[in-house]
Amino acid sequence: MSQKRFITSIAVLCLILLSIFPLFSLGSTTLGESTFPIEEENEIIWESVNATESWYMDVEYVRFTASKIFNETFNNNNYLFLNYTLEFYHRFSWVPRYTNSFYMAYNKTLNYLNWSSEGFLKGNLFLFPTPLNLSLIGEAVKNEGILNYSIIGEKLVLEHDGNNTIIELSINSSGVSTIIERITNGTTIYRWELNEEDIIIKVPFGSNYLIITIVCIIPLVILTKKKITNFRNH
């Protein structure tokens, strides 16, 4: 096999392996039977692709950080709690809206879910417990706030009572909103789309990503070293 064909084969192998093991994966945190699709200090970023309201027109990115995940007893029951930091990239700087604040509590066994005010009052739902249960999510928001809901395919639509505002959420199987769009009187106030390239993760040494990287890099290093040696000998 020629060197060129060998390099091409290695590159194709790396692409196949990376398609099997996606590069951007947030991992998950499970306590008891309850699971969040995120680990502490993971960050998720959405890009603003459309806005008509003045403040949101100057927002380029929205960043959600899982600041703390913990198990706690409330009313004699255990719940998985998630605290978060929410920031907006507004006029060239990150502006924090919440810092290490309560975001969500979940107990799968009790079929219980509770949201922060950002979720049940404003409908900005960034992250969900897995496996997904759209009816549970909708009922939790409806019971705690001023929103009603409907489910259209894989999309969750939240409706504000009396002000002609809806929030449409497209949610992937990992429990992350890929699109958050707020619409009032038929006009998009803001639309945020998940920016997967900016997901920041910690890659453990035992993960498949490190193994794939090593498998792909070692042959290339050996080949490069061999070429340098042959060049010097000539």
Steps between C-alpha positions, in 0.01 A plus 500: 500500500633846405557763764229722350246219505602412855439858621165510321395174664591630846306823440191308387526275806514803729192650338308175537596467865411862575161452337440201727625686808389865456755761595263716700340307783399652831492178696237463772450501875289229662398482864263217583262468206521867403728619221605838361676498158783716627788502749615772735689783327373397154402798285241517223483799265219619274547753222245772442393474135203738506367769733266796475484624859763766571693333784507160332617651171834568672530145640729278293522191723329343798710282731364242745745354753418214737656643814387235749315169489403338828255273677286657770204405716187715477168411666651164599584412138832504315538713190777560249566875502673703233637849562606707202661820383334677208686768304432710193774622268365853469693778331836320508494374859338221699216632715390259775128467563522224759809371680490155664123527531239225524394374159327166537411221742408152380387167640429234240334260746251763615454636146586841648660795324535859616651799318656832585309820421699533173334176395146511630444876459702583186499162332877495443557130543857412412553152641279204587528179700532184293343292366282780364138523611345801326168465684678506836694810394186675378300418813784616726515838327122533491457418870765745621451797272270682259559278199296237323655254257450280197718236336550505123715205394830543686432869566368638829291818461441715810224761497481806726150568627345810351793675325523315166849369577624147433839336553589221259762250617667243277670243722755235401513148639782602736268732692628834365292764323637543150270797428334742742269747326276757666220636280254780588211591268667297226835684529819328618631682809810279508612171354798313646656198332734253666864553404643150535851614408514713815396227741784481751561157650751324718637193325593228750815301428301181484259623235471375145605840364850469639533146369386608154741792501792275594407239240484767229810697597755222567515367141533854366784574743679179402458576131622858542803383696580245232482764227733731696749216550496410129550865409805530727649179363483642149 
